[in-house]
Amino acid sequence: MKIANETRANWFDSTVFLNRGNHFEAKPLPTEAQLSPAFAVCVADMDGDGNEDIFLSQNFFATEPRTGRYDGGRGLWLRGDGKGSFAAVPANESGVRIYGEQRGAAVCDYDEDGRVDLVVTQNGADTKLYKNFGARPGLRVRLSGPPGNPKGIGTTLRLVSGAITGPAREVHAGSGYWSQDSTVQVLALPERPTQLQVRWPGGKSFSAAIPKKAREIQVDVEGTVKLVKSE
């Protein structure tokens, strides 16, 4: 007689895994992130303080008859402190209140003011667009890649200001549940950045000087910086 295998699950928290170089550190997200299932996960600097934040789309209504629907979420921004900890941003501060069954979400500076905006879709309800009014404006970075990768997918960007180095941001082609963030990145530091570190797919790396008073720049694979918009 064959012996049946037994599998146990003992970790159900929504969790962020922090890359510590030689291992990943598991860190459960705050209580507000555990109240309802999350679908889309967006990483962006919501307030322009130079630290990465997280947005979660939430809720799931299609449960079995004996299980109540999971409707404890309203869409959640989590503010990062730059050291791996996150705190829930109240709805009266973030402005995000979505009581429906949220699904795909993406971030994009659609009005080109240097602040990250948010769009969230819902299952059977209206898509919500949130314009960011309160963030400190950051630097818009547009990549000009080779013919096979004109948007620079897979490129890692990092701002530098003196001894301050910002978080690494990867340009990606997919971002969570049936969504894609803008390939034009909005990066920020507490002080005006002077350098942009770039690592293209394949390992080619360089540092490029950021023009003074730049609001938007374009960087190609050779390291040439073009000023697109200034103050």
BALOBA-1460 file (C-alpha; in Angstrom, 3 decimals):
// residues 231
<rec num="1" residu="m" x="0.000" y="0.000" z="0.000"/>
<rec num="2" residu="k" x="1.308" y="3.406" z="-0.967"/>
<rec num="3" residu="i" x="1.601" y="6.048" z="1.737"/>
<rec num="4" residu="a" x="-0.165" y="9.327" z="0.928"/>
<rec num="5" residu="n" x="1.923" y="12.478" z="0.929"/>
<rec num="6" residu="e" x="0.937" y="15.262" z="3.286"/>
<rec num="7" residu="t" x="1.484" y="18.941" z="2.507"/>
<rec num="8" residu="r" x="0.939" y="21.712" z="5.018"/>
<rec num="9" residu="a" x="0.637" y="25.455" z="4.579"/>
<rec num="10" residu="n" x="1.572" y="27.572" z="7.570"/>
<rec num="11" residu="w" x="2.199" y="31.006" z="6.047"/>
<rec num="12" residu="f" x="-0.755" y="32.933" z="4.646"/>
<rec num="13" residu="d" x="0.374" y="36.551" z="5.069"/>
<rec num="14" residu="s" x="0.832" y="38.837" z="2.080"/>
<rec num="15" residu="t" x="4.601" y="39.259" z="2.256"/>
<rec num="16" residu="v" x="7.412" y="41.262" z="0.687"/>
<rec num="17" residu="f" x="10.721" y="39.465" z="0.133"/>
<rec num="18" residu="l" x="13.702" y="41.791" z="0.524"/>
<rec num="19" residu="n" x="16.845" y="40.985" z="-1.433"/>
<rec num="20" residu="r" x="19.706" y="41.093" z="1.085"/>
<rec num="21" residu="g" x="22.412" y="40.102" z="-1.401"/>
<rec num="22" residu="n" x="22.907" y="36.459" z="-0.483"/>
<rec num="23" residu="h" x="19.379" y="35.680" z="0.710"/>
<rec num="24" residu="f" x="15.799" y="36.953" z="0.727"/>
<rec num="25" residu="e" x="14.281" y="38.262" z="3.944"/>
<rec num="26" residu="a" x="10.543" y="37.559" z="4.301"/>
<rec num="27" residu="k" x="8.646" y="40.459" z="5.845"/>
<rec num="28" residu="p" x="4.847" y="40.300" z="6.282"/>
<rec num="29" residu="l" x="3.028" y="43.429" z="5.169"/>
<rec num="30" residu="p" x="0.945" y="45.460" z="7.687"/>
<rec num="31" residu="t" x="-2.431" y="44.290" z="8.969"/>
<rec num="32" residu="e" x="-4.332" y="46.399" z="6.422"/>
<rec num="33" residu="a" x="-2.750" y="44.329" z="3.635"/>
<rec num="34" residu="q" x="-4.017" y="41.095" z="5.216"/>
<rec num="35" residu="l" x="-7.705" y="42.030" z="5.388"/>
<rec num="36" residu="s" x="-8.431" y="40.933" z="1.829"/>
<rec num="37" residu="p" x="-6.697" y="39.100" z="-1.042"/>
<rec num="38" residu="a" x="-4.450" y="41.226" z="-3.253"/>
<rec num="39" residu="f" x="-4.203" y="40.931" z="-7.032"/>
<rec num="40" residu="a" x="-2.158" y="43.691" z="-8.693"/>
<rec num="41" residu="v" x="1.047" y="44.840" z="-7.004"/>
<rec num="42" residu="c" x="2.589" y="48.149" z="-8.122"/>
<rec num="43" residu="v" x="5.933" y="49.514" z="-6.939"/>
<rec num="44" residu="a" x="6.468" y="53.274" z="-7.252"/>
<rec num="45" residu="d" x="7.456" y="56.334" z="-5.237"/>
<rec num="46" residu="m" x="3.994" y="57.611" z="-4.336"/>
<rec num="47" residu="d" x="5.110" y="60.734" z="-2.448"/>
<rec num="48" residu="g" x="8.464" y="61.546" z="-4.062"/>
<rec num="49" residu="d" x="10.537" y="61.059" z="-0.908"/>
<rec num="50" residu="g" x="13.065" y="58.746" z="-2.583"/>
<rec num="51" residu="n" x="11.727" y="55.524" z="-1.023"/>
<rec num="52" residu="e" x="9.775" y="52.889" z="-2.917"/>
<rec num="53" residu="d" x="6.107" y="52.388" z="-1.988"/>
<rec num="54" residu="i" x="3.660" y="49.584" z="-2.841"/>
<rec num="55" residu="f" x="0.060" y="49.654" z="-4.084"/>
<rec num="56" residu="l" x="-2.221" y="46.608" z="-3.744"/>
<rec num="57" residu="s" x="-5.541" y="46.072" z="-5.523"/>
<rec num="58" residu="q" x="-7.799" y="44.085" z="-3.214"/>
<rec num="59" residu="n" x="-11.009" y="42.060" z="-2.691"/>
<rec num="60" residu="f" x="-12.501" y="38.865" z="-4.105"/>
<rec num="61" residu="f" x="-16.237" y="38.248" z="-4.247"/>
<rec num="62" residu="a" x="-16.595" y="34.921" z="-6.107"/>
<rec num="63" residu="t" x="-16.356" y="32.658" z="-3.073"/>
<rec num="64" residu="e" x="-18.096" y="29.343" z="-2.439"/>
<rec num="65" residu="p" x="-21.630" y="29.573" z="-0.939"/>
<rec num="66" residu="r" x="-20.538" y="28.917" z="2.640"/>
<rec num="67" residu="t" x="-17.774" y="31.514" z="2.560"/>
<rec num="68" residu="g" x="-18.460" y="35.213" z="2.807"/>
<rec num="69" residu="r" x="-16.926" y="37.418" z="0.157"/>
<rec num="70" residu="y" x="-13.565" y="39.019" z="0.839"/>
<rec num="71" residu="d" x="-14.409" y="42.721" z="0.769"/>
<rec num="72" residu="g" x="-12.256" y="44.208" z="3.530"/>
<rec num="73" residu="g" x="-10.009" y="46.203" z="1.188"/>
<rec num="74" residu="r" x="-10.417" y="49.578" z="-0.498"/>
<rec num="75" residu="g" x="-7.170" y="49.557" z="-2.488"/>
<rec num="76" residu="l" x="-4.077" y="50.153" z="-0.393"/>
<rec num="77" residu="w" x="-0.948" y="52.260" z="-0.652"/>
<rec num="78" residu="l" x="1.901" y="51.170" z="1.623"/>
<rec num="79" residu="r" x="4.560" y="53.787" z="2.337"/>
<rec num="80" residu="g" x="8.123" y="52.467" z="2.448"/>
<rec num="81" residu="d" x="10.781" y="53.839" z="4.776"/>
<rec num="82" residu="g" x="13.710" y="52.811" z="2.562"/>
<rec num="83" residu="k" x="14.831" y="50.180" z="5.082"/>
<rec num="84" residu="g" x="12.355" y="47.430" z="4.241"/>
<rec num="85" residu="s" x="9.377" y="48.424" z="6.394"/>
<rec num="86" residu="f" x="6.007" y="49.582" z="5.089"/>
<rec num="87" residu="a" x="3.090" y="51.417" z="6.709"/>
<rec num="88" residu="a" x="-0.476" y="51.632" z="5.441"/>
<rec num="89" residu="v" x="-1.483" y="55.047" z="4.075"/>
<rec num="90" residu="p" x="-5.021" y="55.958" z="5.250"/>
<rec num="91" residu="a" x="-7.624" y="56.473" z="2.534"/>
<rec num="92" residu="n" x="-8.194" y="60.068" z="3.638"/>
<rec num="93" residu="e" x="-4.542" y="60.735" z="2.829"/>
<rec num="94" residu="s" x="-4.090" y="58.652" z="-0.323"/>
<rec num="95" residu="g" x="-7.533" y="59.438" z="-1.748"/>
<rec num="96" residu="v" x="-7.975" y="55.808" z="-2.847"/>
<rec num="97" residu="r" x="-11.356" y="54.335" z="-1.879"/>
<rec num="98" residu="i" x="-12.454" y="51.453" z="-4.112"/>
<rec num="99" residu="y" x="-15.091" y="49.209" z="-2.582"/>
<rec num="100" residu="g" x="-15.485" y="46.890" z="-5.571"/>
<rec num="101" residu="e" x="-13.645" y="43.796" z="-6.737"/>
<rec num="102" residu="q" x="-10.335" y="45.299" z="-7.798"/>
<rec num="103" residu="r" x="-8.119" y="43.568" z="-10.323"/>
<rec num="104" residu="g" x="-5.443" y="45.018" z="-12.620"/>
<rec num="105" residu="a" x="-3.571" y="48.178" z="-11.639"/>
<rec num="106" residu="a" x="-0.721" y="50.191" z="-13.106"/>
<rec num="107" residu="v" x="1.252" y="53.355" z="-12.405"/>
<rec num="108" residu="c" x="2.039" y="56.025" z="-14.989"/>
<rec num="109" residu="d" x="2.706" y="59.749" z="-14.967"/>
<rec num="110" residu="y" x="0.016" y="60.315" z="-17.577"/>
<rec num="111" residu="d" x="-0.010" y="64.122" z="-17.312"/>
<rec num="112" residu="e" x="3.816" y="64.393" z="-17.272"/>
<rec num="113" residu="d" x="4.035" y="66.487" z="-14.103"/>
<rec num="114" residu="g" x="6.680" y="64.272" z="-12.455"/>
<rec num="115" residu="r" x="4.217" y="62.611" z="-10.074"/>
<rec num="116" residu="v" x="3.169" y="58.951" z="-10.263"/>
<rec num="117" residu="d" x="-0.532" y="58.473" z="-11.051"/>
<rec num="118" residu="l" x="-2.547" y="55.284" z="-10.546"/>
<rec num="119" residu="v" x="-5.182" y="53.387" z="-12.531"/>
<rec num="120" residu="v" x="-7.161" y="50.479" z="-11.062"/>
<rec num="121" residu="t" x="-9.621" y="48.197" z="-12.885"/>
<rec num="122" residu="q" x="-12.553" y="46.382" z="-11.301"/>
<rec num="123" residu="n" x="-14.474" y="43.217" z="-12.084"/>
<rec num="124" residu="g" x="-17.875" y="44.380" z="-13.354"/>
<rec num="125" residu="a" x="-17.400" y="48.016" z="-12.309"/>
<rec num="126" residu="d" x="-15.766" y="51.243" z="-13.423"/>
<rec num="127" residu="t" x="-12.037" y="51.646" z="-13.924"/>
<rec num="128" residu="k" x="-10.643" y="54.251" z="-11.519"/>
<rec num="129" residu="l" x="-7.960" y="56.819" z="-12.394"/>
<rec num="130" residu="y" x="-6.221" y="58.674" z="-9.561"/>
<rec num="131" residu="k" x="-4.201" y="61.800" z="-10.315"/>
<rec num="132" residu="n" x="-1.371" y="62.472" z="-7.889"/>
<rec num="133" residu="f" x="-1.500" y="66.026" z="-6.527"/>
<rec num="134" residu="g" x="0.603" y="65.832" z="-3.374"/>
<rec num="135" residu="a" x="3.914" y="64.184" z="-4.274"/>
<rec num="136" residu="r" x="7.202" y="65.999" z="-4.599"/>
<rec num="137" residu="p" x="7.908" y="65.971" z="-8.372"/>
<rec num="138" residu="g" x="10.626" y="63.576" z="-9.493"/>
<rec num="139" residu="l" x="12.752" y="63.080" z="-12.591"/>
<rec num="140" residu="r" x="11.111" y="61.419" z="-15.604"/>
<rec num="141" residu="v" x="13.514" y="58.996" z="-17.308"/>
<rec num="142" residu="r" x="12.798" y="57.708" z="-20.805"/>
<rec num="143" residu="l" x="15.039" y="55.028" z="-22.323"/>
<rec num="144" residu="s" x="15.982" y="54.734" z="-25.982"/>
<rec num="145" residu="g" x="17.081" y="51.167" z="-26.510"/>
<rec num="146" residu="p" x="18.272" y="49.119" z="-29.499"/>
<rec num="147" residu="p" x="15.857" y="47.960" z="-32.260"/>
<rec num="148" residu="g" x="15.000" y="44.724" z="-30.451"/>
<rec num="149" residu="n" x="14.281" y="46.516" z="-27.162"/>
<rec num="150" residu="p" x="13.403" y="50.151" z="-27.860"/>
<rec num="151" residu="k" x="11.818" y="50.759" z="-24.425"/>
<rec num="152" residu="g" x="14.768" y="49.342" z="-22.477"/>
<rec num="153" residu="i" x="12.858" y="46.478" z="-20.828"/>
<rec num="154" residu="g" x="15.034" y="44.865" z="-18.166"/>
<rec num="155" residu="t" x="17.150" y="47.966" z="-17.572"/>
<rec num="156" residu="t" x="17.884" y="48.979" z="-13.981"/>
<rec num="157" residu="l" x="18.001" y="52.685" z="-13.020"/>
<rec num="158" residu="r" x="19.266" y="54.358" z="-9.861"/>
<rec num="159" residu="l" x="19.629" y="58.047" z="-8.942"/>
<rec num="160" residu="v" x="22.671" y="59.418" z="-7.124"/>
<rec num="161" residu="s" x="23.104" y="62.696" z="-5.247"/>
<rec num="162" residu="g" x="26.458" y="63.048" z="-3.514"/>
<rec num="163" residu="a" x="26.732" y="60.178" z="-1.043"/>
<rec num="164" residu="i" x="23.011" y="59.372" z="-1.351"/>
<rec num="165" residu="t" x="22.053" y="56.502" z="-3.649"/>
<rec num="166" residu="g" x="18.410" y="55.874" z="-4.434"/>
<rec num="167" residu="p" x="16.631" y="52.526" z="-4.815"/>
<rec num="168" residu="a" x="17.149" y="50.433" z="-7.939"/>
<rec num="169" residu="r" x="14.171" y="50.517" z="-10.311"/>
<rec num="170" residu="e" x="13.819" y="47.935" z="-13.076"/>
<rec num="171" residu="v" x="11.903" y="48.716" z="-16.254"/>
<rec num="172" residu="h" x="9.599" y="45.751" z="-16.798"/>
<rec num="173" residu="a" x="7.117" y="44.566" z="-19.408"/>
<rec num="174" residu="g" x="4.578" y="43.142" z="-16.951"/>
<rec num="175" residu="s" x="3.551" y="44.258" z="-13.486"/>
<rec num="176" residu="g" x="1.108" y="42.058" z="-11.690"/>
<rec num="177" residu="y" x="-2.398" y="41.030" z="-12.630"/>
<rec num="178" residu="w" x="-2.849" y="41.567" z="-16.403"/>
<rec num="179" residu="s" x="-1.209" y="44.989" z="-16.183"/>
<rec num="180" residu="q" x="1.849" y="46.905" z="-17.278"/>
<rec num="181" residu="d" x="3.298" y="50.037" z="-15.708"/>
<rec num="182" residu="s" x="4.636" y="52.810" z="-17.901"/>
<rec num="183" residu="t" x="8.182" y="52.287" z="-19.169"/>
<rec num="184" residu="v" x="8.839" y="55.997" z="-18.501"/>
<rec num="185" residu="q" x="10.106" y="55.950" z="-14.923"/>
<rec num="186" residu="v" x="9.592" y="58.650" z="-12.294"/>
<rec num="187" residu="l" x="12.547" y="58.648" z="-9.884"/>
<rec num="188" residu="a" x="13.108" y="60.876" z="-6.859"/>
<rec num="189" residu="l" x="15.562" y="61.637" z="-4.078"/>
<rec num="190" residu="p" x="15.290" y="64.015" z="-1.102"/>
<rec num="191" residu="e" x="18.019" y="66.145" z="-2.750"/>
<rec num="192" residu="r" x="18.430" y="67.074" z="-6.402"/>
<rec num="193" residu="p" x="20.089" y="64.125" z="-8.195"/>
<rec num="194" residu="t" x="23.308" y="64.667" z="-10.132"/>
<rec num="195" residu="q" x="23.951" y="61.204" z="-11.616"/>
<rec num="196" residu="l" x="21.886" y="58.380" z="-13.068"/>
<rec num="197" residu="q" x="23.282" y="54.850" z="-12.831"/>
<rec num="198" residu="v" x="22.116" y="52.645" z="-15.694"/>
<rec num="199" residu="r" x="22.523" y="48.901" z="-16.175"/>
<rec num="200" residu="w" x="21.188" y="47.570" z="-19.472"/>
<rec num="201" residu="p" x="20.165" y="43.933" z="-20.007"/>
<rec num="202" residu="g" x="23.329" y="41.994" z="-20.741"/>
<rec num="203" residu="g" x="25.366" y="43.881" z="-18.134"/>
<rec num="204" residu="k" x="26.421" y="47.095" z="-19.867"/>
<rec num="205" residu="s" x="26.615" y="49.725" z="-17.106"/>
<rec num="206" residu="f" x="27.457" y="53.420" z="-16.885"/>
<rec num="207" residu="s" x="26.759" y="56.593" z="-14.906"/>
<rec num="208" residu="a" x="25.336" y="59.592" z="-16.740"/>
<rec num="209" residu="a" x="25.326" y="63.190" z="-15.571"/>
<rec num="210" residu="i" x="21.867" y="64.695" z="-15.154"/>
<rec num="211" residu="p" x="21.504" y="68.192" z="-16.635"/>
<rec num="212" residu="k" x="20.720" y="70.923" z="-14.125"/>
<rec num="213" residu="k" x="17.023" y="71.692" z="-13.659"/>
<rec num="214" residu="a" x="16.061" y="68.613" z="-15.700"/>
<rec num="215" residu="r" x="12.475" y="67.399" z="-15.392"/>
<rec num="216" residu="e" x="12.715" y="64.699" z="-18.037"/>
<rec num="217" residu="i" x="15.664" y="63.068" z="-19.777"/>
<rec num="218" residu="q" x="16.159" y="60.435" z="-22.443"/>
<rec num="219" residu="v" x="19.073" y="58.010" z="-22.176"/>
<rec num="220" residu="d" x="20.305" y="55.696" z="-24.930"/>
<rec num="221" residu="v" x="22.332" y="52.517" z="-24.742"/>
<rec num="222" residu="e" x="25.600" y="54.410" z="-25.342"/>
<rec num="223" residu="g" x="25.043" y="56.648" z="-22.327"/>
<rec num="224" residu="t" x="24.041" y="59.768" z="-24.228"/>
<rec num="225" residu="v" x="21.629" y="61.948" z="-22.240"/>
<rec num="226" residu="k" x="19.118" y="64.154" z="-24.014"/>
<rec num="227" residu="l" x="17.276" y="66.863" z="-22.090"/>
<rec num="228" residu="v" x="13.574" y="66.500" z="-22.898"/>
<rec num="229" residu="k" x="12.031" y="68.903" z="-20.370"/>
<rec num="230" residu="s" x="13.449" y="71.359" z="-17.832"/>
<rec num="231" residu="e" x="12.083" y="73.584" z="-15.066"/>
